[in-house]
């Protein structure tokens, strides 16, 4: 009877373990730039001032977060977002807009790309309007575990 109880307990423990949450827990590091801050997983590599219009990049073997800037030059945030979407439609094979939200000085663009030769890759882009520049952060994912990481990164992106 004792052996049967131990066997049953082992099966139940294995069942709970195998049904558990498989997400990889990340510790996040915050990049505090002069104009913005953004969280990224501590085990990712980061680079600052990669290019004049790319002040921050962080990446792992599978994902990359990029922050880019552009002078506002008299254009509204809504117009800039529409311009981005039009460019994506031209430049990205298999581009599909999921939604766009523009609220005050912040916008979110969600889209995915998919074609016959590539798997579906989803992207979240957050654009913030500063005093003289738009700041945009984007990151792509192809699984739920990656999506949670991307949502944390994008939600952390803010102007200082």
N, C-alpha and C positions, 0 to 999 in steps of 0.2 A: 504494500500500500504506500509506503514511504517513497519507493522508487517511482511509482505512478504519479504521486504528488509532485515530486521534483521534476519529472518529465513534463507534466502539465504546466508547471510554473515556468520552465524553460521555454516551452512553446509560446505561452502568453507573452513572456518577456521579449522573445524574438519577434512576435507579431507587432507589439508596440514599437519596438525599435525600427522594424522595417517600414512601418507606416508613419514614422515620425517626419518632421520637417527636415528636408535635405538641403536647406539653404546654407551657404557658407557664411558664417558670421564674420563681418569685417570690422576692424577697428579703423576709424576714419581719421585722417589728418586734414587740417584746414589750411588752405593756402590763403594768406592774408596779403593781398596785393594793395597797391596804393589806391586803386579805383574800386576793386571788388574783392570778395572772398568766396571760396567754394571748397566744399569737402570732397575728398576722394579717398579710396581705400589706401590704408597705410602701406600695403605691400605693392602698390603700383609705383612706377617710375614717373617722376614729374620733371618738367623742363619749363623754365621761365624765359620770357622774351625770345621765343623761338624765331619770331619774325615780327616786324613792327605792327602788323595787324593781327598777330597771334601771341598775346602776352602770356598764355598759359596752356600747357598740354600735360595730361597725365594719362598713362596707359599701362595695360597689362598685356599678356600674350593674346587676349581675346577681345579686349575693348579699349576704346580711347575716348577721353573727354577732351574737347577742344573749346577754348574760349577765344573768340575773335572780336575785333572792334571795327567800327566804321564811323566816320564823321557823319553827324546828323544832316548837315547841309540843308536845312529848311524842309526836310521831308517828315511827315507824321509817322508815328509808330505803325499805325494801321497800313499806310502806304508802303512802308518798308517791309512789313510782313507779307503783304500781297506780292511785292517784288521778289522776295525770297521764294515764295511758292511758285511764281511764274518761272523763275530760274531753275528750280528743282524739276518742274515739269519738262523743261528742255534738256537739262543735264543728266538727270538720274533715270536710268533705264528702269522701267517698271514702277515709277513713282505713283503712289496712291495717298492722297491726303485723307487722314482720319478726321482731324478737326483742328481748328485754330481758335484761340481765345485771346482777345485783346482787352485788358482791363487797366485803365490808367496808363502807367508807365511800364507795364509788364505784358508780355505776350508769350503764349505757349503754342507751338506748332507740333502736332503729332502726325507722323506719316510712316508708311512702310514702303519698302521696295521689294519687288518679287518679279522674277521672270522664269522662263523655262530652264535656265542654266544655274540659277542661284536660289538658295532658300529664302524664305521671308525674313527680312530684317526690319525691325521696327526702330524708330528714332524719336526721341523727344528733344525739342529745341526750345530753350527759354531765351527770350530777348528782353533786355532791360534798357530803358532810355535814361541816359545820364544827362549831364548838362551840355556836353559837346559831342558825345559819342553814343552810339548804340553798342551794347555789349551782348554777345550771344554765346551761349554754351549749348553744346549738343553732344549726345551720346547715343549709341545704338545698342540693341540687344536682340537676342534670338531665343531666350528662354525666360521662364518666370523668375528664376534666381537672379539672372542678370537684370531683369526689369526692376526688381526691388532695389538693387544697387543704383541703377540709373535714376530711379525716382528719388532716392535719397540725395544723390549728387545734384540733380536739377533743382530740387526743393531747397537745397542749401545755398544755391547761387544767389548772391545779393550784392548790391552796390554799397560801398562804404560811405 
